[in-house]
Structures are given as structure tokens and as C-alpha cells.
Amino acid sequence: MIPPLPRWASTLSDASRERFDIPADAKGLVVTDVNAKSQAAEKGLRQGDVIVEANQTALSTAADLTAQAAKAKETGRKSLLLLVQ
């Protein structure tokens, strides 16, 4: 199950770019927290990663990711395909 946002991801900001050393031209959401015992951590998602796409749809806000998660759930899928940098 995908945890609610923005608990674990947020829109890129100057502060998050500086904190996680993310390039100015990067687009997407920054992962701000990963539970070490979660499936996300098991799959390699780490704090400071940038999620660029979910299910091949570009992300620019946490609402975009929430919408993709809802869409996946509505269609009976149990996971999201994420493009992470």
C-alpha cells in the first residue's frame, strides 16, 4: 500500500535541492522519508531520490503521484512503476 503524501515525498524546492544535492534542472518529487522496513526500501528507494514518473506519467506535484496511485488502485493494480533518479 502506498502511504499518504506528502509524508514521504514532496515537490522539489530550493531547500530540498540543497539538502539532497539535487541538480537545478531535475524535475519530479523528492523522497523525504523511507521506512527501512517498507517494500519501498526493499526495492531500493532512498531518501533524496527523485521520482520523475509514475506509470509513465511525468510528476511535478505530490498530487500527481496521489492521482497515479488512485488510478492504479481503481484498475486493480497493486503497484506503481516508478522512474527514479
N, C-alpha and C positions, 0 to 999 in steps of 0.2 A: 504494500500500500504506500502511496506517495504522501508524505507528511504535508500538512498545510503550509502555504507560503505566507509571508516571507521568512518563516522560521529558519529555513536552511539555505535560501538563495535570495539574491536581491539584484536590482538593476545596478549596472556598473556606475560608479561615481568617481570623482577625483580622489576621494578618500580611499575607496576600495582599490582603485588602480595603484595608488601609492602603497597601501598596506600589503598587497599581494604581488606587487611588481608586475602589473598587467599593462601591456603597451597601450598607448593612447588610441590607436586605431582598432583595437579589439571591440567586438560587438557581442552582445548577449547578456547573460546573467552570471554573476559570480557566486560560487558556492561558499557560503559563510560558515557553515557548520555541518559536520558529518558525524553521526553516531558511529563509533568504532565497531559496534556490533550489528550494524544495519546491512541490508543487502547492498546498498549503495557503496558502502565501504568495502564490502567483499568484492564488488565489481571494480574497485579501484578509484572511485570518486573521492577527491580530496578537497580540503579547504583551500580556496584560492583558484580552483579550476574554473574555467569559463564555459558555460553551456551555450553553444551557438545555435543549435537546432534541437527540436523535439519532433520526432516523427516527420523529419524532412521539412519542417516549417521553421523559418527563422524566428528567433526570440529577441525581444527588446525590453520586455517588462515581465515581472513575475506573473501578471495576469495572463500573458501569452502562454506561459508554461502551465498554469492552472487550467486554462481552456483546453490545451492539448491533452492534459491528464483526464479531464472530464470527457472529452471526445473519445479517448481510448476506452474509458470505463463504459460509456454508453454503447460502444460496439463490442463489448465483451472481452476486450484485451486486458491482460493483467500486467503489462509492462509498456514502457516507452522506449523508443530508440532515441538515444541522445548523441549528438555530435558535441564532443567536449575537447577543448584545447587546454 
